[in-house]
Amino acid sequence: MAPLRDPSLTGPHAELHGHGLSLRPWDAGSGTDIDTWLRGMRDPEFRRWNTPLRLVTDPASARESLLARAQSATEGTSVSFRVADAHTGEALGHIGVNEIKYHLKIARVGYWVLPEARGRGVATRALLLAAGWAFAGLGLHRLELDHAVGHDVSCRIARRCGFAYEGTLRGAVFQEGRHDAFRDAHLHARLATDPDPADP
Protein backbone atom coordinates (compact mmCIF):
# COMPACT_ATOMS: atom_id res chain seq x y z
CA MET A 1 0.00 0.00 0.00
CA ALA A 2 1.30 3.48 -0.84
CA PRO A 3 2.18 5.70 2.16
CA LEU A 4 -0.56 8.03 3.30
CA ARG A 5 1.00 11.41 2.72
CA ASP A 6 -0.23 14.96 2.33
CA PRO A 7 1.66 16.31 -0.73
CA SER A 8 1.51 19.88 0.60
CA LEU A 9 3.53 18.88 3.66
CA THR A 10 6.08 16.49 2.19
CA GLY A 11 9.10 16.64 -0.04
CA PRO A 12 12.47 18.34 0.27
CA HIS A 13 10.94 21.84 0.50
CA ALA A 14 8.48 21.28 3.37
CA GLU A 15 8.28 24.16 5.85
CA LEU A 16 6.70 23.86 9.28
CA HIS A 17 5.41 26.51 11.64
CA GLY A 18 4.18 26.28 15.22
CA HIS A 19 5.07 26.58 18.91
CA GLY A 20 6.85 29.86 18.13
CA LEU A 21 9.22 28.16 15.69
CA SER A 22 9.80 28.05 11.96
CA LEU A 23 11.35 24.94 10.43
CA ARG A 24 12.70 24.93 6.89
CA PRO A 25 15.21 22.79 5.00
CA TRP A 26 18.87 23.71 5.34
CA ASP A 27 20.32 25.51 2.31
CA ALA A 28 23.78 24.31 1.26
CA GLY A 29 24.07 27.40 -0.93
CA SER A 30 23.67 29.79 1.99
CA GLY A 31 26.82 30.95 3.74
CA THR A 32 24.77 31.70 6.83
CA ASP A 33 23.33 28.19 6.93
CA ILE A 34 26.78 26.68 6.41
CA ASP A 35 28.20 28.75 9.29
CA THR A 36 25.29 27.80 11.56
CA TRP A 37 25.61 24.11 10.71
CA LEU A 38 29.36 24.24 11.34
CA ARG A 39 28.86 25.91 14.74
CA GLY A 40 26.32 23.32 15.78
CA MET A 41 28.39 20.36 14.68
CA ARG A 42 31.57 21.68 16.31
CA ASP A 43 29.91 22.58 19.60
CA PRO A 44 31.60 20.70 22.48
CA GLU A 45 28.27 19.67 24.02
CA PHE A 46 27.11 18.23 20.69
CA ARG A 47 30.37 16.33 20.32
CA ARG A 48 30.14 15.04 23.87
CA TRP A 49 27.03 13.06 22.97
CA ASN A 50 27.30 12.56 19.19
CA THR A 51 30.04 11.18 16.97
CA PRO A 52 29.01 11.47 13.31
CA LEU A 53 30.52 9.10 10.76
CA ARG A 54 31.92 12.11 8.90
CA LEU A 55 33.13 14.93 11.10
CA VAL A 56 32.27 18.50 10.13
CA THR A 57 35.34 20.62 10.81
CA ASP A 58 35.32 23.52 8.33
CA PRO A 59 33.01 25.33 5.89
CA ALA A 60 33.81 22.90 3.06
CA SER A 61 32.85 19.83 5.08
CA ALA A 62 29.78 21.65 6.44
CA ARG A 63 28.62 22.34 2.88
CA GLU A 64 29.22 18.71 1.88
CA SER A 65 27.20 17.57 4.89
CA LEU A 66 24.29 19.82 3.98
CA LEU A 67 24.42 18.73 0.33
CA ALA A 68 24.19 15.10 1.47
CA ARG A 69 21.16 15.93 3.58
CA ALA A 70 19.50 17.71 0.67
CA GLN A 71 20.09 14.63 -1.48
CA SER A 72 18.52 12.42 1.19
CA ALA A 73 15.50 14.71 1.29
CA THR A 74 15.14 14.48 -2.49
CA GLU A 75 15.32 10.69 -2.24
CA GLY A 76 12.74 10.69 0.55
CA THR A 77 14.94 8.94 3.11
CA SER A 78 15.28 11.85 5.55
CA VAL A 79 14.38 15.51 6.00
CA SER A 80 16.60 17.96 7.90
CA PHE A 81 15.20 21.22 9.22
CA ARG A 82 16.86 24.44 10.33
CA VAL A 83 15.05 25.50 13.50
CA ALA A 84 14.50 29.25 13.88
CA ASP A 85 12.54 31.66 16.04
CA ALA A 86 9.29 32.34 14.18
CA HIS A 87 9.34 36.04 15.02
CA THR A 88 12.98 37.05 14.68
CA GLY A 89 14.31 34.41 12.28
CA GLU A 90 17.18 33.71 14.69
CA ALA A 91 18.73 30.30 14.04
CA LEU A 92 18.26 28.05 17.07
CA GLY A 93 19.27 24.55 16.02
CA HIS A 94 18.43 21.50 13.95
CA ILE A 95 15.94 18.66 13.86
CA GLY A 96 15.83 15.76 11.42
CA VAL A 97 13.38 13.00 10.58
CA ASN A 98 15.84 10.33 9.46
CA GLU A 99 16.00 6.78 8.13
CA ILE A 100 12.42 7.02 6.85
CA LYS A 101 11.07 3.61 5.88
CA TYR A 102 7.67 4.10 4.30
CA HIS A 103 7.02 0.38 3.91
CA LEU A 104 7.28 0.01 7.70
CA LYS A 105 5.91 3.52 8.45
CA ILE A 106 8.85 4.18 10.75
CA ALA A 107 11.60 6.80 11.11
CA ARG A 108 14.14 8.10 13.62
CA VAL A 109 14.43 11.65 14.93
CA GLY A 110 17.47 13.60 16.08
CA TYR A 111 18.12 17.20 17.07
CA TRP A 112 20.58 19.68 18.52
CA VAL A 113 20.30 23.24 19.83
CA LEU A 114 22.88 26.01 19.57
CA PRO A 115 24.50 26.98 22.89
CA GLU A 116 22.91 30.43 23.06
CA ALA A 117 19.42 28.97 22.51
CA ARG A 118 19.51 26.34 25.25
CA GLY A 119 17.15 26.57 28.19
CA ARG A 120 14.33 28.01 26.06
CA GLY A 121 12.45 24.80 25.28
CA VAL A 122 13.65 24.81 21.67
CA ALA A 123 14.25 21.07 21.38
CA THR A 124 10.91 20.23 23.00
CA ARG A 125 8.97 22.54 20.72
CA ALA A 126 10.84 21.46 17.59
CA LEU A 127 10.36 17.78 18.39
CA LEU A 128 6.63 18.21 18.94
CA LEU A 129 6.32 20.08 15.66
CA ALA A 130 8.41 17.62 13.64
CA ALA A 131 6.70 14.58 15.17
CA GLY A 132 3.25 15.94 14.38
CA TRP A 133 4.35 16.53 10.80
CA ALA A 134 5.86 13.05 10.48
CA PHE A 135 2.61 11.43 11.60
CA ALA A 136 0.14 13.67 9.74
CA GLY A 137 2.19 14.65 6.72
CA LEU A 138 4.21 11.51 6.08
CA GLY A 139 1.71 8.97 7.35
CA LEU A 140 4.24 7.34 9.67
CA HIS A 141 3.18 5.09 12.55
CA ARG A 142 6.31 4.95 14.73
CA LEU A 143 9.07 7.43 15.50
CA GLU A 144 12.19 6.34 17.37
CA LEU A 145 14.66 8.49 19.29
CA ASP A 146 17.85 7.31 20.94
CA HIS A 147 20.54 9.06 22.96
CA ALA A 148 23.70 8.03 24.74
CA VAL A 149 23.13 6.82 28.29
CA GLY A 150 23.82 9.70 30.64
CA HIS A 151 22.36 12.38 28.39
CA ASP A 152 19.65 13.23 30.90
CA VAL A 153 18.51 16.41 29.14
CA SER A 154 17.69 14.49 25.96
CA CYS A 155 15.92 11.84 28.05
CA ARG A 156 13.66 14.47 29.62
CA ILE A 157 12.91 16.07 26.25
CA ALA A 158 11.92 12.69 24.79
CA ARG A 159 9.57 11.88 27.66
CA ARG A 160 8.07 15.39 27.61
CA CYS A 161 7.23 14.92 23.93
CA GLY A 162 5.51 11.59 24.44
CA PHE A 163 8.44 9.34 23.48
CA ALA A 164 8.20 6.49 25.97
CA TYR A 165 11.37 4.88 27.24
CA GLU A 166 11.56 1.36 25.81
CA GLY A 167 14.92 0.08 27.00
CA THR A 168 18.69 0.20 26.70
CA LEU A 169 20.49 -0.59 23.44
CA ARG A 170 23.86 -2.13 24.28
CA GLY A 171 26.85 -0.70 22.42
CA ALA A 172 24.56 1.11 19.99
CA VAL A 173 26.40 4.41 19.52
CA PHE A 174 29.99 5.53 19.23
CA GLN A 175 31.98 6.67 22.23
CA GLU A 176 32.74 10.38 22.28
CA GLY A 177 35.15 11.24 19.47
CA ARG A 178 35.81 7.60 18.50
CA HIS A 179 34.77 5.23 15.75
CA ASP A 180 36.38 2.17 17.33
CA ALA A 181 34.55 2.05 20.68
CA PHE A 182 30.89 2.02 21.65
CA ARG A 183 28.52 3.00 24.43
CA ASP A 184 24.96 2.16 25.37
CA ALA A 185 21.94 4.21 24.34
CA HIS A 186 18.42 4.66 25.62
CA LEU A 187 15.66 3.96 23.12
CA HIS A 188 12.47 6.03 23.19
CA ALA A 189 9.55 5.80 20.77
CA ARG A 190 6.21 7.42 20.06
CA LEU A 191 3.38 5.94 18.02
CA ALA A 192 0.84 7.86 15.95
CA THR A 193 -1.84 6.26 18.14
CA ASP A 194 -0.29 7.51 21.40
CA PRO A 195 -2.05 10.37 23.25
CA ASP A 196 -0.83 13.81 22.24
CA PRO A 197 1.56 15.30 24.82
CA ALA A 198 0.76 18.64 26.43
CA ASP A 199 1.67 21.78 24.52
CA PRO A 200 4.96 23.32 25.66
C-alpha angles and dihedrals in degrees: 000000000000116000115265102243136160105227092209091062102040138070133062093300100053115140124195131199131188147094089046092301138109119208122194134158117275114256115223088194093060117091089203092054091047091051092048093048091048092050092050095047094046095047110121093226091053091049091048090065104023133053110184119205089240115037119223107220108150141015093274094055090043090055091048090051092051092046089054090051091049089052091051090051091051090050091048096238098114142355123213121199132198106223115218139168106267093221104040102024090231111160110243107170147290140289127183136190099210142181091022111193108186094184089061095031090230137125141163127239130211135172147172134193127214114249095248092052098052120115093035099095092253097140093046094050094043092049092050091049095046093044092051089051093048092053099040101030102035098031093233122163103197134033121190129201127184133181136178114274108263096037092117095169092059090046091056092047091052093050092045089055094051098262103141119215108249104176148287122301108212116228091347102141136038122267114250110292095352137104095187101059133053142208136196124267136202116236120215127176141182127199127211087239094055118107114269112258120238118277113262 
